[in-house]
Amino acid sequence: RWVLSWKRVENDAGVQIGQKAKARLIIKGFMDPDLLTLKRESPTLSTQHRNLLLSIMAINKWHASVGDIKTAFLNGDDTERNRNIGADPPPEVKEMLNMKPWEVFRILKAVYGLLHAPKVWYDKLAPVLEAQGWVKSKLEPCVFKLYDAAGKLCGLIGCHVDDLLCAGAGPVYEGKIKELRSAFPFGSWKNAWEESVSFCGCELHQERDSTIVLNQERYACGICEIPISQERKRQAADPLTEGEKKQFRAVLGALSWRGTQSAPWLCASVSYLQGAFATACVEDLCLLNKMVRLQRQWCEVPVRFSANISRPMLVTFCDASWASRKDGSSQGGQITVLADASLLEGGVSQFSPVGWQSRKLPRVARSSTSAEVQMCSS
């Protein structure tokens, strides 16, 4: 079947000046006869490792770039040849290719739509990178490191399916990037110090001092409030209808994604409303709409990965709000940052956020101290 979408058209400054239609022919993967036996666990770049990569790139004052491999799944190997599966294309495709009505495609590669296609693509990309001299991280399979002859780290790559986040310096890194770009057809290759670039739903820009700025302004402005009348607002204690619950879940999911990717300050409120979903009332819906307006108001506030850290170290801050949820349970929060070791000497340091979370604590706490200790230990 066809998947139809609109693609942004931007000028040299990264400003949208229009859009163009994009059509992609995909396979209905849910009809695969081997659906239940296919190995489809494909690694993807976690938010924490994305943040750590950006932090290291900024500290080393490396220029960050983002590359998008064109038709990546079609550049894989003929892994489906032995499965002997076919696909019946839409009538207009058959007409375009002068196919007979009874003819079908034979699938040779793990094309877009097959549920194991991302894993097959990763199994193609990773060996190519390793053969070119990149070393896969033992902690994160989507991170690849490059070392020079002296054993010094000189480059990093973070892979998220067919999108690559790269940075480094020196002739070894530049040579390996040229080798990589010749191994696969890249649809785009953009430099974050020249223009705003997109990676995994976020916009990245690198400032003159190499500090990297990440935000989701476009995504934030696209989250809409749930329509509700003034009369309905006055029914604050009434439970939500099925239609309102469906919209509530969708908007809450959008805010959750925004919180985990670029807005740590949203996470506690999102967690609170997720816990209230089963018994959500109109008052909760109004609070959700308030969160939508608030995050839109602050949509331009970015997450910054500082380049002004000379002696990096990881620092974790924990806190908890005792018995603050509807059911009497406590809310815990945690943020880990990369900061300068001068903190240990009483100094003030810029920092880069690496990971954050806010969640309901699993055990009932009898005091604020109990809640804080529980969060620190988990």
C-alpha positions in Angstrom: 0.0 0.0 0.0 1.0 3.7 -0.2 2.0 5.9 2.7 1.5 9.5 1.8 3.0 12.4 3.7 4.2 16.0 3.3 7.9 16.8 3.5 9.2 20.2 4.7 11.0 22.4 2.1 13.6 24.7 3.8 15.8 27.4 2.5 19.5 27.7 3.3 18.8 29.2 6.7 16.7 26.2 7.7 13.4 28.1 7.5 10.4 26.3 6.0 9.3 27.9 2.7 6.9 25.2 1.6 6.2 21.5 1.5 6.2 18.8 -1.1 4.3 15.5 -1.4 6.1 12.3 -0.6 4.8 8.8 -1.4 6.3 5.5 -0.2 5.2 2.0 -1.2 5.4 -0.3 1.8 4.7 -3.9 2.6 1.9 -4.9 4.9 4.2 -6.5 7.4 1.3 -7.7 9.7 0.4 -10.2 6.9 3.9 -11.8 6.9 3.5 -15.7 7.1 6.5 -15.9 9.4 5.3 -13.0 11.7 5.5 -15.0 14.9 9.0 -16.4 14.3 10.9 -13.4 12.9 13.7 -11.9 15.0 12.9 -8.2 15.1 14.6 -6.8 18.2 16.5 -3.9 16.7 18.6 -1.6 18.9 17.9 2.1 18.8 19.8 5.0 20.3 18.5 5.7 23.8 17.9 9.3 24.9 20.5 9.0 27.6 23.2 8.0 25.1 22.1 10.6 22.7 22.6 13.2 25.4 25.9 11.7 26.4 27.1 11.8 22.8 26.1 15.5 22.5 27.8 16.3 25.8 31.1 14.7 24.7 30.9 16.3 21.3 30.5 19.7 22.9 33.3 19.2 25.5 35.7 18.2 22.8 34.6 21.1 20.6 33.9 18.7 17.7 31.6 19.8 14.9 28.4 17.7 14.8 26.8 16.5 11.6 23.6 14.5 10.9 23.3 12.2 7.9 20.3 10.4 6.5 20.9 7.3 4.4 18.7 7.3 1.4 16.3 4.3 0.9 18.4 2.5 3.6 16.4 -0.8 3.7 16.9 -1.2 -0.1 20.6 -1.0 0.5 20.6 -4.1 2.6 21.4 -7.6 1.6 19.1 -10.1 -0.1 18.1 -11.6 3.2 14.5 -12.6 2.1 15.5 -14.6 -1.0 15.3 -18.0 0.8 11.9 -17.1 2.4 10.2 -17.0 -1.0 7.6 -14.4 -0.2 5.7 -12.1 -2.5 3.7 -8.8 -2.5 0.7 -7.8 -4.6 1.2 -4.1 -5.5 -1.6 -1.6 -6.0 -3.2 -1.6 -9.5 -1.6 1.7 -10.5 1.9 0.3 -9.8 1.1 -2.8 -11.9 0.0 -0.5 -14.7 3.1 1.6 -14.4 5.4 -1.4 -14.6 3.4 -3.2 -17.4 2.7 -6.1 -15.1 0.0 -8.7 -15.8 -3.0 -8.8 -13.4 -1.8 -12.1 -11.8 1.8 -11.0 -11.4 3.3 -10.1 -8.0 6.6 -8.8 -6.6 9.1 -11.2 -5.2 10.6 -9.8 -2.1 14.4 -10.2 -1.9 15.3 -7.6 0.7 13.8 -6.6 4.1 11.9 -3.6 2.7 10.0 -0.9 4.5 7.0 -2.4 6.3 8.4 -5.8 7.2 8.5 -5.9 11.0 12.1 -7.2 11.1 13.4 -4.6 8.5 15.1 -2.3 11.1 17.0 -5.3 12.6 18.1 -6.5 9.2 19.3 -3.0 8.4 21.2 -2.7 11.7 22.8 -6.1 11.0 24.0 -4.6 7.7 25.2 -1.2 9.0 27.1 -2.4 12.1 29.5 -4.8 10.3 30.3 -2.1 7.7 31.2 0.4 10.4 33.3 -2.1 12.3 35.1 -3.1 9.0 35.9 0.6 8.5 37.6 0.8 11.9 34.8 2.0 14.2 34.5 0.2 17.5 31.0 -0.7 18.8 30.3 0.4 22.4 29.8 -2.5 24.8 27.1 -0.5 26.7 25.2 0.9 23.7 25.2 -1.1 20.4 24.1 2.1 18.5 27.2 4.0 19.5 30.4 3.6 17.6 33.8 5.0 18.6 36.9 5.9 16.5 40.5 6.0 17.8 43.6 7.4 16.2 47.0 5.6 16.0 47.8 6.8 19.5 44.7 5.3 21.0 43.0 8.6 21.5 39.2 9.0 20.9 38.8 11.1 17.7 35.2 10.4 16.6 31.8 9.2 17.6 28.7 8.0 15.7 25.2 7.5 17.1 22.9 5.4 14.9 19.1 5.6 15.0 17.9 3.3 12.2 19.0 5.2 9.0 19.9 8.5 10.8 23.5 9.0 11.9 24.7 11.6 14.4 28.5 12.1 13.8 31.3 14.2 15.2 35.0 14.2 15.5 38.2 15.8 14.5 41.5 15.0 12.8 42.6 13.3 9.5 41.6 9.8 10.8 38.1 10.9 11.5 37.7 12.9 8.2 39.0 9.9 6.2 36.6 7.5 7.9 33.7 9.8 7.3 34.5 10.0 3.6 34.7 6.2 3.5 31.3 5.9 5.2 29.7 8.3 2.8 31.0 6.4 -0.1 29.7 3.1 1.3 26.0 4.2 1.4 24.0 6.7 -0.5 23.2 9.6 1.8 20.1 11.6 1.0 21.3 14.5 3.1 24.3 15.5 5.2 24.0 18.6 7.3 26.3 20.3 9.7 24.9 21.6 13.0 27.3 24.5 13.2 26.1 25.8 9.8 22.3 25.3 10.2 19.6 23.8 12.4 19.5 20.0 11.8 16.9 17.4 12.7 17.7 14.2 14.5 15.1 11.8 16.0 12.4 14.4 16.2 14.6 17.1 17.7 16.3 20.2 16.3 20.1 20.6 16.9 22.2 23.7 16.5 25.9 24.2 17.4 26.9 27.6 18.6 30.3 29.3 18.0 31.8 28.1 21.2 30.7 24.5 20.3 27.9 24.3 22.8 25.1 22.2 21.3 21.5 23.4 21.7 18.6 20.9 21.4 14.9 21.8 21.3 11.5 20.5 19.9 9.9 23.8 19.1 8.0 22.5 16.0 6.8 19.4 17.8 5.7 21.4 20.8 3.7 23.8 18.7 2.0 20.9 17.0 0.4 19.5 20.3 -3.1 20.8 20.5 -5.5 21.2 23.4 -8.6 19.0 23.7 -11.7 21.0 22.8 -14.0 21.5 25.8 -16.9 23.8 26.3 -17.3 26.2 29.3 -20.3 24.2 30.4 -18.3 21.0 30.4 -15.5 22.7 32.4 -18.0 23.4 35.2 -18.6 19.7 35.6 -15.1 19.3 37.1 -15.8 16.1 39.0 -17.5 14.2 36.2 -15.7 11.3 34.7 -14.5 11.6 31.1 -16.4 10.1 28.2 -14.9 7.4 26.0 -14.2 10.0 23.3 -12.5 12.3 25.8 -10.5 9.4 27.2 -9.2 8.6 23.8 -8.1 12.2 23.2 -6.7 12.4 26.7 -4.5 9.4 26.1 -3.2 10.8 22.8 -2.3 14.2 24.1 -0.7 12.7 27.2 1.4 10.4 25.1 2.6 13.5 23.0 3.5 15.3 26.2 5.3 12.3 27.6 7.5 12.1 24.5 8.3 15.8 24.7 9.2 15.4 28.4 11.6 12.5 27.9 13.3 14.1 24.9 13.7 17.8 25.6 11.6 19.0 28.6 12.6 17.5 31.9 10.3 20.0 33.7 7.3 18.3 32.2 8.0 14.8 33.4 6.5 15.1 36.9 3.1 16.5 35.7 2.9 13.9 33.0 3.6 11.1 35.4 0.9 12.5 37.8 -1.7 12.5 35.0 -0.7 9.1 33.8 -1.4 7.8 37.2 -4.8 9.5 37.2 -5.9 8.2 33.8 -8.0 5.2 34.9 -10.3 7.5 37.0 -9.7 10.8 35.1 -12.3 13.5 35.4 -12.9 16.8 33.7 -10.6 18.6 36.2 -7.8 16.3 35.0 -8.6 17.2 31.3 -8.4 20.9 32.1 -5.0 20.3 33.8 -3.8 18.5 30.7 -4.9 21.4 28.5 -3.0 23.8 30.9 0.1 21.7 30.4 -0.2 21.9 26.6 -0.5 25.7 26.8 2.5 25.9 29.2 4.8 23.7 27.2 3.9 25.7 24.0 4.6 28.9 25.9 8.1 27.7 26.7 8.7 25.8 23.4 11.8 27.9 22.6 13.6 27.0 25.8 16.2 24.4 24.8 18.4 21.8 26.4 22.0 23.0 26.3 25.1 20.8 26.2 27.9 23.0 27.4 31.3 23.1 25.8 32.8 24.9 28.8 33.6 21.9 31.0 37.3 21.1 31.4 37.2 18.3 34.0 34.0 16.4 33.3 32.3 14.2 35.9 28.8 12.8 36.4 26.6 14.2 39.1 23.1 12.9 40.0 20.5 14.9 42.0 17.5 13.1 43.5 14.4 14.5 45.3 10.9 13.4 46.2 7.5 14.9 46.9 5.9 13.0 49.8 2.3 11.8 49.5 1.6 14.2 46.7 -0.4 12.0 44.3 -4.1 11.3 44.4 -3.7 7.8 45.9 -1.4 9.1 48.7 1.8 7.8 47.1 4.9 9.8 46.6 6.5 11.2 43.5 10.3 10.9 42.9 12.6 12.7 40.5 16.1 12.3 39.3 18.5 14.1 37.0 22.1 13.2 36.0 24.3 15.9 34.5 27.8 16.1 33.2 29.5 19.0 35.1 33.0 20.2 35.9 34.9 18.7 38.9 35.2 22.2 40.3 31.8 21.5 41.9 33.6 19.3 44.5 35.7 22.3 45.4 32.7 24.6 46.0 32.9 26.1 42.5 30.1 26.9 40.1 29.9 24.9 36.8 28.0 24.8 33.6 26.5 21.4 32.9 25.0 19.1 30.3 21.9 17.0 31.2 22.5 13.3 30.5 19.3 11.7 31.9 16.2 12.5 33.9 13.1 10.9 35.1 10.1 11.5 37.4 7.9 8.6 38.5 5.6 7.3 41.2 7.6 5.6 44.0 6.6 1.9 44.3 6.4 1.8 48.1 4.3 3.8 50.6 6.5 6.4 52.4 5.8 7.5 55.9 7.8 10.7 55.7 9.5 13.0 53.3 12.9 11.6 54.2 11.7 8.1 53.6 10.5 9.1 50.1 13.8 10.9 49.3 15.8 7.9 50.4 13.6 5.6 48.3 14.2 7.7 45.2 18.0 7.8 45.8 18.2 4.1 46.2 16.3 3.2 43.0 
